[in-house]
Amino acid sequence: MKFRQHLYWLIPAILLTGTASRAQLHVRDSVRVFDLIAKAEEFFSSSGYDSALHYCTIAENYSRQKNYKKGIAFSIIERTDILMDKGELDAAAQQASGSHAIGLQLKDSLIIAITAMQMAQVNMYGNKYDEAIPFFEKCIHYFSNHPSRYAALAYNDFGYTYGIKGELDKKANCLIRSIDIYESLGEGYDGEKAAAYNNLATVYYELKQRNKTIEYAKRSLALREKAGDIARLSLGCCNLSQFYLGVNNQEAIRYQQLCVKYAEQSGDESRILHSYITSSLIASEQKDSNKAVEYELKTIALLEKSKKDPHMLARRYIAAGMAFSKKDSTQAIAYFNKAQQLAGSLNDKFNLRDLYLQRALLYKQHGNFEEAYNNFNSHILYRDSIIKSNTASAIAGLEAKYESEKKDNLIARLNAAQEIKTLQIEKQNALLAGNLLEAEKKQNEIDLLSKEKEVQELEISRQDEQLEKQLLLANYNQQQLELAAKEKLLQEKQLKSSRTVRNLLLSGLVLLSIIGYFLFNRYQLKRKIQEQEALLAVRNNIAKDLHDEIGSTLTSIRILSEVSGKNLQKDNTKASAFIQKITEQSAAAQQGISDIVWAVKPENDKMENMVVRMREYAAQTLECRNIQTAISVDEMLLDISLDMQQRRDFFLIYKEAINNIAKYAEATEVEVVIERNDQQISLMVRDNGTGFNTGITRSSNGLHNMKARAQALNGVLTIDSAPGAGTKIDLQIPIT
């Protein structure tokens, strides 16, 4: 553990006071409890943990037998200290909770203060700094009535906790209070005072004030020498060596050598570890990267094995990264990443601050300026969150106030005590001289001066309260600065988020462009395929028409030619009839080919061209038979376009109707009307011929073909006829 506590100096007065006030315990019993705890403390000081715990148990059992609760509480307090030093934090927390409950039951402010401090220390040693702070605040509140060595230790540990959280002004405040209490206690406590001075030196080191850093470190070292603690003397020399580094390298090397010497003499693993760290720093300063790496790897191995100081381990990961940066950037990045992961889990602002700076320098060295810029920005954020613009001045002001208040109060107390002492002497002289009146006068003066002293004490208390108010105001201002820093950090995060959104939008636009490009290509390919399919369909339809119409007609002509050839010598009349049919079917084949060619040509898409073709066909077919034909066309339809298949089917329906009239109707008049009906084209062909019964099924395919073609046009074909009443054909197709 960081600090070892000792109870033996405090317990006799506590136990005996309790005995005198309540008469519940004989003096020999209280002495018995004290002797047992002192025996435990003796073994504890020499790291004889098992024997120390054994005597704590005896003391606790004895106190329970005598129902002496204070004895129980202090036995448990001593056991808690031992368990913390062993690193058994869960067990220590359980013990501290038990003794704290006894203190609350007895309403004993000293027991409450000590046990609250122990619960704070358990959390501090377990790296639960936020949980430790409320217990520290509670213990120093109760210690205000007991300005003891324990109070000074509580302030020292409280300052250490604030330092880990990066709150330097609060750390300095606690350390100055700790030192003030130690000095008010008089001589002794050199080791504890040395620790407080050393911690205060680290505050000024963070503030880049090397002169004050070295001054306080030397005060700490002098106290270490006086206390004769070799292990901590090694620690002090290591710290001074690091503080001198870059200021006076000769002194840095001298103290480094002393550090190694004392560490080896002590045989303490933690001190040897610290000497490795200092030696690595000196080697780095001397540009000996191989030696620096060697010491850092030794240090990391010990820290990873012990797992006692994760903050120091994170620090060494950074140092290893720095040492490797000159020879192996991959290894350097690996150690920096380890440091970031560990320091981030501990919320260690100091290590994160230094990590980002060193990583920025490494990236800059290798030309990766973007990463260097990002890491340097993170370094600035952590640096500003630790050292606010007024932190140094606030700490200097606090130090000056405490020094001034301490001296003023001491002078006032000394003056009052001296005056009272003088008056008491004069009173004694008056009594000896038999002057009762003069003695009474002196007594009155003593009483008056005592009252004045009480008033003076009240004034001092008032000044202390005023100082506390000023400290609260300083804390409030500090919180405001922290809030501003957090707002700045939030703005940085928002800016980073907006950049991320912008990058995502740009990426999205690029992705959409790529997708659009592929979709457009796919659309063009699909359209090309559709055009090819349409062309293929045209070819298939042409082939089908040639096969169905022209092929069958040519087959018929071939057969008629053969038959007429055979009958030409035998029966001229029959042969002439066959030749006439050949002529008619040749004309039909010619007309069919003409229809196919007409339907394929793109310039015939317009309805206007369709009407011209229809008029020509009517004239060729009906007028030669003396049938009067009237064709009426709605001019609004002339600009409408029909595709090849539509105009072919439309024309063939019309052609079939005209052929039927010419062949079968025996009509004299034919009326053809083409008009627009809403979103439809209407074709009406009406004649005044013989008509027919629409209910009789016929073997001819003409009417069936007309209905099939109407269905292909998504239209409706209506045939209205009766014998002797002529025929009316009505076709309705949608305009596409």
C-alpha positions in Angstrom: 0.0 0.0 0.0 1.0 3.6 -0.5 1.1 4.6 3.2 1.2 2.4 6.3 -0.7 3.7 9.3 0.1 3.2 13.0 -2.4 3.3 15.9 -0.2 2.7 19.0 0.5 6.5 19.5 -3.3 7.2 19.7 -4.8 4.3 21.5 -3.7 4.8 25.2 -5.4 8.1 25.6 -8.6 6.8 23.9 -8.9 3.7 26.0 -8.1 5.3 29.3 -10.4 8.3 28.5 -13.2 5.9 27.9 -12.4 4.0 31.1 -12.4 7.2 33.2 -15.6 8.6 31.8 -17.8 5.6 32.1 -16.0 3.5 34.8 -16.9 0.4 32.7 -13.4 -1.0 32.4 -10.5 -1.2 34.8 -7.3 0.5 33.9 -5.5 -2.9 33.6 -8.1 -4.1 31.1 -7.7 -1.1 28.9 -3.9 -1.4 29.1 -4.3 -5.1 28.2 -6.2 -4.2 25.0 -3.6 -1.5 24.2 -0.7 -3.9 24.7 -2.3 -6.5 22.4 -2.9 -3.9 19.6 0.6 -2.5 20.1 2.0 -6.1 19.8 0.0 -6.5 16.6 1.4 -3.2 15.4 5.0 -4.3 16.1 4.6 -7.4 13.9 2.8 -5.3 11.3 5.7 -2.9 11.1 8.1 -5.8 10.2 5.5 -7.3 7.8 4.6 -10.2 10.1 1.1 -10.2 8.9 -0.1 -13.5 10.4 1.2 -12.7 13.9 -0.2 -9.2 13.7 -3.7 -10.5 12.7 -3.4 -13.1 15.5 -2.9 -10.4 18.2 -5.8 -8.3 16.6 -8.1 -11.2 17.1 -7.0 -11.7 20.7 -7.6 -8.0 21.4 -11.0 -8.1 19.7 -12.1 -11.2 21.6 -10.9 -9.7 24.9 -12.8 -6.5 24.3 -15.9 -8.4 23.4 -15.6 -10.5 26.6 -15.4 -7.2 28.6 -18.1 -5.6 26.4 -15.7 -2.8 25.6 -16.9 -1.5 22.2 -14.1 1.0 21.7 -11.6 -1.8 22.2 -13.5 -3.8 19.6 -13.5 -0.9 17.1 -9.8 -0.2 17.4 -8.9 -3.9 17.1 -10.9 -4.1 13.9 -9.3 -0.8 12.7 -5.8 -2.3 13.2 -6.9 -5.4 11.3 -8.2 -3.3 8.4 -4.8 -1.6 8.1 -3.1 -4.9 7.9 -5.5 -6.3 5.3 -5.1 -3.2 3.2 -1.3 -3.5 3.3 -1.6 -7.2 2.2 -3.7 -6.1 -0.7 -6.9 -7.9 0.5 -9.2 -5.0 -0.3 -12.5 -6.8 -0.2 -11.8 -8.2 3.3 -10.5 -4.8 4.4 -13.7 -3.1 3.2 -15.9 -5.6 5.1 -13.8 -4.9 8.3 -14.0 -1.1 7.9 -17.7 -1.2 7.5 -18.0 -3.1 10.8 -15.9 -0.7 12.8 -17.7 2.2 11.2 -21.0 0.9 12.4 -19.6 0.7 16.0 -18.4 4.3 15.7 -21.9 5.4 14.6 -23.4 3.5 17.5 -21.1 5.1 20.0 -21.4 8.5 18.3 -17.6 8.6 18.5 -16.4 11.2 15.9 -12.8 9.9 16.0 -13.8 6.3 15.2 -16.2 7.5 12.5 -13.4 9.6 11.0 -10.8 6.8 11.0 -13.1 4.2 9.6 -14.4 6.6 6.9 -10.8 7.2 5.9 -10.2 3.5 5.7 -13.2 3.0 3.5 -11.9 5.8 1.3 -8.5 4.2 1.1 -9.9 0.8 0.2 -11.6 2.5 -2.8 -8.5 4.5 -3.6 -6.3 1.4 -3.6 -8.9 -0.3 -5.8 -8.7 2.5 -8.3 -12.3 3.5 -7.5 -11.5 7.2 -7.1 -15.0 8.6 -7.5 -16.3 6.2 -4.8 -13.4 7.2 -2.5 -14.1 11.0 -2.6 -17.3 11.0 -0.5 -15.6 8.9 2.3 -12.6 11.3 2.3 -15.0 14.3 2.6 -16.8 12.6 5.5 -13.6 11.6 7.4 -12.0 15.1 7.1 -15.3 16.6 8.4 -15.0 14.5 11.5 -11.3 15.0 11.8 -11.9 18.7 12.1 -12.4 18.0 15.9 -9.3 15.8 16.0 -6.2 17.5 14.3 -4.2 14.4 14.6 -1.7 12.4 12.6 -4.6 10.4 11.1 -6.2 13.7 9.9 -2.9 14.7 8.2 -2.7 11.2 6.6 -6.4 11.5 5.4 -5.6 14.9 3.7 -2.5 13.4 2.1 -4.4 10.5 0.6 -7.3 12.8 -0.4 -4.8 14.9 -2.3 -3.3 11.8 -4.0 -6.8 10.9 -5.2 -7.5 14.3 -6.6 -4.2 14.2 -8.3 -5.1 11.0 -10.1 -8.3 12.7 -11.3 -6.3 15.6 -12.7 -7.6 18.2 -10.2 -4.3 19.8 -9.2 -5.7 22.8 -7.2 -7.7 20.4 -5.0 -4.7 18.2 -4.6 -2.5 21.1 -3.5 -5.2 22.3 -1.1 -5.3 18.8 0.6 -1.5 18.5 0.8 -1.0 22.0 2.3 -3.6 21.1 5.0 -1.8 17.8 5.6 1.5 19.5 6.1 0.0 22.2 8.3 -1.4 19.6 10.6 1.9 17.7 10.8 3.7 20.9 11.7 1.1 21.8 14.4 1.8 18.4 16.0 5.4 19.3 16.6 8.5 17.1 16.2 8.3 13.6 14.7 6.2 12.2 11.9 9.2 12.7 9.5 8.2 9.9 7.1 4.6 11.1 6.8 5.6 14.7 6.3 8.2 13.6 3.7 5.4 11.9 1.7 3.2 15.0 1.8 6.1 17.2 0.6 7.0 14.8 -2.1 3.3 14.8 -3.3 3.3 18.6 -3.3 6.5 18.6 -5.4 4.6 16.5 -8.0 1.9 19.2 -8.2 4.5 21.9 -9.1 6.2 19.5 -11.5 2.9 19.2 -13.4 2.7 23.1 -13.4 6.2 23.2 -15.0 7.6 25.1 -12.0 10.8 23.2 -11.6 12.4 25.4 -8.9 9.5 24.8 -6.4 9.3 21.2 -7.5 13.0 20.6 -6.5 12.6 22.7 -3.3 9.8 20.6 -2.0 11.5 17.3 -3.2 14.6 18.3 -1.2 12.6 19.0 1.9 11.0 15.5 1.5 14.5 13.9 1.0 15.9 15.6 4.1 13.0 14.2 6.2 13.6 10.8 4.7 17.2 10.9 5.8 16.2 12.0 9.2 13.7 9.1 9.5 16.3 6.6 8.3 13.8 4.9 5.9 16.2 3.5 3.2 13.4 2.3 0.9 11.6 5.6 0.8 15.0 7.4 0.7 15.5 5.5 -2.6 12.1 6.8 -3.8 13.1 10.4 -2.9 16.4 10.1 -4.8 14.6 8.7 -7.9 12.1 11.5 -7.9 14.8 14.2 -7.5 16.7 12.6 -10.4 13.7 12.9 -12.6 13.0 16.4 -11.5 16.5 17.5 -12.4 16.4 15.8 -15.8 16.7 18.4 -18.5 17.6 21.1 -15.9 20.8 19.8 -14.4 21.7 16.4 -15.9 24.8 16.0 -13.7 22.5 16.2 -10.6 20.0 13.9 -12.3 22.7 11.2 -12.7 24.0 11.7 -9.2 20.6 11.2 -7.6 19.9 8.2 -10.0 23.0 6.5 -8.7 21.9 7.1 -5.1 18.4 5.8 -6.0 19.8 2.5 -7.3 22.1 2.2 -4.3 19.4 2.7 -1.7 16.9 0.4 -3.7 19.4 -2.4 -3.7 20.1 -1.9 0.0 16.4 -2.0 0.9 15.6 -5.1 -1.2 12.1 -3.7 -1.7 10.7 -4.7 -5.1 8.8 -1.5 -5.6 11.9 0.6 -4.9 13.9 -1.5 -7.4 11.1 -1.0 -9.9 11.3 2.7 -9.4 15.1 2.7 -9.9 14.6 0.9 -13.2 12.3 3.6 -14.3 14.7 6.4 -13.4 17.6 4.6 -15.1 15.5 4.3 -18.2 14.8 8.0 -18.2 18.5 8.8 -17.8 19.4 6.4 -20.6 16.9 8.1 -22.9 18.3 11.5 -22.0 21.7 10.2 -23.0 20.3 8.9 -26.3 21.0 5.3 -25.3 17.8 3.8 -26.7 18.9 0.1 -26.3 19.5 0.6 -22.6 16.3 2.5 -22.1 14.3 -0.3 -23.8 16.1 -2.8 -21.6 15.1 -1.0 -18.4 11.5 -0.4 -19.5 10.9 -4.0 -20.4 12.2 -5.1 -17.0 9.9 -2.6 -15.3 6.9 -3.7 -17.4 7.5 -7.3 -16.6 7.5 -6.6 -12.8 4.4 -4.4 -13.0 2.5 -6.9 -15.1 3.4 -9.6 -12.6 2.5 -7.7 -9.5 -0.7 -5.9 -10.9 -0.4 -3.5 -8.0 0.0 -0.2 -9.8 -1.9 0.0 -13.1 -1.3 3.7 -13.4 2.4 3.2 -13.3 2.1 0.3 -15.8 0.3 2.6 -18.2 3.0 5.1 -17.8 5.7 2.5 -18.6 3.8 1.4 -21.7 4.1 5.0 -22.9 7.8 5.1 -22.0 8.4 1.8 -23.9 6.6 3.3 -26.9 8.9 6.3 -26.7 12.0 4.1 -26.4 10.9 2.0 -29.4 10.0 5.0 -31.6 13.6 5.5 -32.6 14.1 1.9 -33.7 10.8 0.0 -34.3 7.6 2.1 -35.0 5.4 -1.0 -35.1 6.4 -2.0 -31.5 6.1 1.7 -30.5 2.4 1.8 -31.7 1.7 -1.5 -30.0 2.8 -0.1 -26.6 1.0 3.2 -27.1 -2.2 1.2 -27.8 -1.7 -0.8 -24.6 -1.2 2.4 -22.7 -4.4 4.0 -24.2 -6.5 0.9 -23.4 -5.3 0.8 -19.7 -5.3 4.5 -19.1 -8.7 4.8 -20.7 -10.1 2.1 -18.4 -8.7 4.0 -15.4 -9.7 7.5 -16.6 -6.1 8.5 -16.0 -6.0 12.0 -17.6 -2.3 12.5 -17.0 -1.2 9.4 -18.9 -3.7 10.0 -21.7 -2.4 13.5 -22.1 1.2 12.3 -22.5 0.2 9.3 -24.6 -1.5 11.4 -27.2 1.5 13.8 -27.4 4.0 11.0 -27.9 1.9 9.3 -30.4 1.5 12.6 -32.3 5.2 13.0 -32.4 5.7 9.5 -33.7 3.2 9.9 -36.5 4.7 13.3 -37.4 8.1 11.6 -37.6 6.8 9.1 -40.1 4.9 11.7 -42.2 1.4 10.6 -41.2 0.3 14.2 -40.5 -3.5 13.5 -40.3 -3.0 11.0 -37.4 -0.4 13.4 -35.9 -3.0 16.2 -36.0 -5.8 14.1 -34.4 -3.6 12.9 -31.6 -2.2 16.3 -30.9 -5.8 17.7 -30.6 -6.6 15.0 -28.1 -3.4 15.9 -26.2 -4.5 19.6 -26.0 -8.0 18.6 -24.7 -6.6 16.5 -21.9 -3.9 19.1 -21.1 -6.5 21.9 -20.9 -8.8 19.8 -18.7 -6.0 19.3 -16.2 -4.4 22.7 -16.1 -6.9 25.5 -16.3 -5.8 29.1 -16.9 -6.0 30.0 -13.2 -5.0 26.7 -11.6 -1.4 27.8 -10.7 -2.5 31.2 -9.3 -5.3 29.5 -7.3 -2.8 27.0 -5.7 -0.3 29.8 -4.9 -3.1 31.9 -3.3 -4.2 28.9 -1.2 -0.7 28.2 -0.1 -0.1 31.9 0.9 -3.5 32.1 2.8 -2.7 29.0 4.8 0.8 30.1 5.6 -0.5 33.6 6.7 -3.4 32.2 8.7 -1.2 29.7 10.4 1.3 32.3 11.5 -1.3 34.8 12.6 -3.2 32.3 14.7 0.0 31.0 16.2 1.1 34.5 17.2 -2.3 35.3 18.7 -2.3 32.2 20.7 1.2 32.7 22.0 0.5 36.3 23.0 -2.7 35.4 24.8 -1.0 32.5 26.6 2.0 34.8 27.6 -0.3 37.5 29.0 -2.3 34.9 31.0 0.9 33.4 32.3 2.3 36.9 33.4 -1.0 37.7 35.2 -0.9 34.4 37.0 2.6 35.1 38.2 1.6 38.5 39.4 -1.4 37.0 41.2 0.8 34.5 43.0 3.1 37.3 44.0 0.2 39.3 45.4 -1.1 36.3 47.4 2.4 35.7 48.7 2.6 39.3 49.8 -0.8 39.0 51.5 -2.4 41.6 49.2 -5.8 39.9 48.7 -7.2 43.0 46.9 -4.4 43.0 44.4 -4.7 39.3 44.0 -8.4 39.6 43.3 -7.7 42.4 40.8 -5.2 40.2 39.0 -7.8 37.4 39.0 -10.3 39.7 37.4 -7.7 40.7 34.8 -7.0 37.0 34.2 -10.7 36.3 33.8 -11.1 39.3 31.5 -8.1 38.2 29.4 -9.4 34.7 29.3 -12.7 36.0 28.0 -10.7 38.1 25.4 -8.9 34.9 24.5 -12.2 33.1 24.0 -13.4 36.0 21.8 -10.1 35.8 20.0 -10.6 32.0 19.5 -14.1 32.8 18.1 -12.6 35.3 15.8 -10.1 32.8 14.6 -12.9 30.3 14.1 -14.8 33.0 12.1 -11.7 33.5 10.0 -11.5 29.8 9.4 -15.1 29.7 8.3 -14.4 32.7 6.0 -11.5 30.8 4.5 -13.7 27.7 4.1 -16.2 29.9 2.2 -13.4 31.2 0.0 -12.3 27.7 -0.7 -15.9 26.7 -1.6 -16.0 29.7 -4.0 -12.7 28.6 -5.5 -14.1 25.1 -5.9 -17.2 26.6 -7.5 -15.0 28.6 -10.0 -13.1 25.4 -10.6 -16.3 23.6 -11.4 -17.3 26.3 -13.8 -14.0 26.0 -15.6 -14.5 22.2 -15.8 -18.0 22.8 -17.1 -16.6 25.1 -19.8 -13.9 22.5 -20.7 -16.6 19.8 -21.0 -18.7 22.1 -23.2 -15.6 22.7 -25.4 -15.1 18.9 -25.5 -18.7 18.5 -26.5 -18.4 21.0 -29.2 -15.3 19.2 -30.5 -17.3 16.0 -30.5 -20.2 17.6 -32.3 -17.8 19.0 -34.9 -16.3 15.6 -35.3 -19.8 14.1 -35.6 -20.8 16.7 -38.3 -17.6 15.8 -40.2 -18.6 12.1 -39.9 -22.1 12.9 -41.2 -20.6 14.9 -44.0 -18.3 12.1 -44.9 -21.2 9.6 -44.7 -23.3 11.8 -47.0 -20.5 12.1 -49.5 -19.9 8.4 -49.4 -23.6 7.9 -49.8 -23.7 10.2 -52.8 -20.8 8.4 -54.4 -22.5 5.0 -53.7 -25.8 6.3 -55.2 -23.9 7.5 -58.3 -22.3 4.1 -58.7 -25.7 2.4 -58.2 -27.3 4.9 -60.6 -24.7 4.2 -63.2 -25.2 0.5 -62.9 -29.0 0.9 -63.0 -28.8 3.1 -66.0 -26.6 0.6 -67.8 -29.0 -2.2 -66.8 -31.9 -0.1 -68.1 -30.1 0.4 -71.4 -29.3 -3.3 -71.7 -32.9 -4.2 -70.8 -34.2 -1.7 -73.4 -31.8 -3.1 -76.0 -32.9 -6.6 -75.2 -36.5 -5.5 -75.5 -35.8 -3.9 -78.9 -34.1 -7.1 -80.0 -37.0 -9.1 -78.8 -39.4 -6.8 -80.6 -37.4 -7.1 -83.8 -37.3 -10.9 -83.3 -41.1 -10.8 -82.9 -41.4 -8.8 -86.1 -39.3 -11.3 -87.9 -41.3 -14.2 -86.5 -44.6 -12.5 -87.5 -43.3 -11.9 -91.0 -42.2 -15.5 -91.3 -45.5 -16.7 -89.9 -47.4 -14.5 -92.3 -45.3 -15.6 -95.3 -45.8 -19.2 -94.2 -49.5 -19.0 -93.5 -50.7 -16.7 -96.3 -48.2 -16.6 -99.0 -47.0 -20.2 -98.5 -50.5 -21.6 -98.7 -51.4 -19.5 -101.7 -48.2 -20.6 -103.6 -49.0 -24.2 -102.7 -52.5 -23.8 -104.1 -51.1 -22.2 -107.3 -48.6 -25.1 -107.7 -51.4 -27.6 -107.4 -53.7 -25.7 -109.8 -50.8 -25.5 -112.3 -50.3 -29.2 -112.2 -54.0 -30.0 -112.6 -54.4 -27.4 -115.4 -51.4 -28.9 -117.2 -53.0 -32.4 -117.1 -56.3 -31.1 -118.4 -55.0 -28.7 -120.9 -55.1 -31.4 -123.7 -58.2 -33.1 -122.4 -60.6 -30.3 -121.3 -59.8 -26.8 -122.4 -62.7 -25.3 -120.5 -61.7 -26.9 -117.2 -58.1 -25.9 -117.7 -59.1 -22.3 -118.4 -61.0 -22.3 -115.1 -57.9 -23.6 -113.2 -55.8 -20.9 -114.9 -58.3 -18.3 -113.8 -58.0 -19.4 -110.2 -54.2 -19.4 -110.5 -54.4 -15.8 -111.7 -56.7 -14.8 -108.8 -54.5 -16.5 -106.2 -51.4 -15.0 -107.7 -53.0 -11.6 -107.3 -53.9 -12.5 -103.7 -50.4 -13.6 -103.0 -49.1 -10.3 -104.4 -51.6 -8.4 -102.3 -50.5 -10.4 -99.2 -46.8 -9.6 -99.8 -47.8 -5.9 -100.4 -49.7 -5.9 -97.0 -46.7 -7.4 -95.2 -44.3 -4.9 -96.7 -46.7 -2.0 -96.0 -47.1 -3.1 -92.3 -43.3 -3.3 -91.7 -42.4 0.1 -93.0 -42.0 2.7 -90.1 -43.4 5.6 -92.2 -46.8 3.9 -92.1 -47.2 4.3 -88.3 -49.6 7.3 -88.7 -53.3 6.7 -88.9 -53.3 9.0 -91.9 -51.4 6.4 -94.0 -53.7 3.7 -92.7 -56.7 5.6 -94.1 -55.0 6.0 -97.5 -54.4 2.3 -97.6 -57.9 1.5 -96.6 -59.3 3.8 -99.3 -57.1 2.2 -102.0 -58.2 -1.3 -100.9 -61.9 -0.4 -100.9 -61.6 1.1 -104.4 -59.8 -1.9 -105.8 -62.2 -4.4 -104.3 -65.7 -2.8 -104.3 -65.8 -0.3 -107.1 -65.0 -2.9 -109.8 -68.3 -4.6 -108.6 -70.3 -1.4 -108.9 -70.6 -1.1 -105.1 -70.9 2.5 -103.9 -68.5 3.2 -101.0 -68.5 6.1 -98.6 -65.6 6.4 -96.1 -65.8 8.9 -93.3 -62.7 9.6 -91.1 -62.4 11.8 -87.9 -59.5 14.2 -88.6 -58.5 14.1 -84.9 -57.3 10.5 -85.5 -55.0 11.2 -88.4 -51.9 12.0 -86.2 -52.4 9.0 -83.9 -49.6 6.3 -84.3 -50.1 2.6 -84.3 -47.2 0.1 -84.1 -46.6 -2.5 -86.8 -48.6 -5.3 -85.2 -51.5 -3.0 -84.3 -51.9 -1.4 -87.8 -51.5 -4.9 -89.4 -54.3 -6.4 -87.2 -56.5 -3.3 -87.6 -56.1 -3.3 -91.4 -56.7 -7.1 -91.7 -60.0 -6.9 -89.8 -61.0 -4.1 -92.2 -59.8 -6.1 -95.2 -61.7 -9.2 -94.1 -64.9 -7.2 -93.8 -64.5 -5.7 -97.3 -63.6 -9.1 -98.8 -66.8 -10.6 -97.2 -68.9 -7.8 -98.6 -67.4 -8.3 -102.1 -67.8 -12.1 -102.0 -71.0 -12.7 -100.2 -73.1 -9.7 -99.4 -74.4 -8.8 -102.9 -74.5 -5.2 -101.6 -74.9 -2.0 -103.6 -73.8 0.4 -100.8 -71.1 0.3 -98.2 -70.4 2.8 -95.4 -67.1 3.0 -93.6 -66.8 5.3 -90.5 -63.5 5.7 -88.5 -63.9 8.0 -85.5 -62.6 8.7 -82.0 -64.8 7.7 -79.0 -63.2 8.9 -75.8 -59.9 6.9 -75.5 -60.8 4.5 -78.2 -60.7 4.2 -82.0 -64.0 3.1 -83.5 -64.3 1.3 -86.9 -67.8 0.7 -88.3 -68.3 -1.1 -91.7 -72.0 -1.4 -92.8 -73.5 -2.7 -96.0 -77.0 -3.1 -97.4 -76.5 -6.7 -98.6 -78.3 -9.9 -98.0 -77.0 -10.4 -94.5 -76.8 -13.6 -92.6 -77.9 -15.4 -89.4 -75.1 -14.7 -86.7 -76.4 -17.6 -84.6 -75.4 -20.3 -87.2 -71.9 -21.6 -86.7 -69.9 -21.4 -89.9 -66.9 -23.3 -91.1 -65.2 -20.2 -92.6 -62.2 -18.9 -90.6 -62.8 -15.3 -91.6 -65.0 -14.2 -88.7 -62.9 -16.2 -86.2 -59.7 -14.5 -87.4 -61.4 -11.1 -87.1 -62.3 -11.8 -83.5 -58.9 -13.1 -82.7 -57.2 -10.0 -84.1 -59.6 -7.8 -82.2 -58.7 -9.6 -79.0 -55.0 -9.1 -79.8 -55.7 -5.4 -80.0 -57.4 -5.5 -76.6 -60.5 -4.4 -78.4 -64.1 -5.5 -78.9 -65.6 -6.7 -82.2 -69.4 -6.7 -82.6 -71.2 -8.2 -85.7 -74.8 -7.2 -86.2 -76.6 -8.9 -89.1 -79.8 -10.6 -90.2 -81.0 -12.2 -93.4 -82.2 -9.5 -95.8 -81.1 -6.7 -93.4 -77.5 -6.2 -94.3 -74.5 -6.5 -92.0 -72.8 -4.1 -89.5 -69.4 -4.7 -88.1 -68.3 -2.5 -85.2 -64.7 -2.6 -83.8 -63.6 -0.7 -80.7 -59.8 -0.6 -79.7 -58.1 1.5 -77.1 -55.7 4.3 -78.0 -52.2 3.4 -76.5 
